[in-house]
């Protein structure tokens, strides 16, 4: 059973456009949602995160929008740059008990050359 | 200087072989994790530990053993490797308490089982 779903599987946009990466989850105990960015040949690294008490988190050109009722969140990348080309993983952590993260399958993001 | 290192970076073995993947972190973190990454599956947790001598089972533990010898060192053992274990393996660490804690990943080990 896949608890964290991401879409699309891959996304390509023009430089300067806004990209939207989607994530949804099933477990209502999840209350912390980090997004990790992974470049080829490297390990993932934390990009931005949000807690379920918030509906928006912004960090430069990256913004998370969170809808608790629908159990959905999205990562918006504005003014997309070539250096943003990477795979993006949405993850989720429950509010109590284990601190382990459940990762989605990732969205491979690239810019049209 | 990299805070999470893994060795070897690449490994090729044969079916039935023994493999040990090593991870060392210099973050002074209590939590350490082993993941495997496969196309179409994302990152899946194999085992994790919250301190020396401790071991917790992850989501895909079958065929894997792990041992945490010190706060710094976490090992993943494949005693009878199978082709299904061909994958990219990542080690990560996070701070004590763990809740909302950032996980710091190593560079990965690519394992091929022939």
Interface residues (C-beta under 8 A of the other chain):
Chain A: X6 X32 X34 X41 X42 X43 X44 X45 X46 X49 X51 X89 X93 X99 X100 X101 X103 X104 X105 X106
Chain B: X4 X31 X33 X40 X41 X42 X43 X44 X45 X48 X58 X90 X92 X94 X97 X98 X99 X100 X101 X102 X103 X104 X105 X106 X107 X108
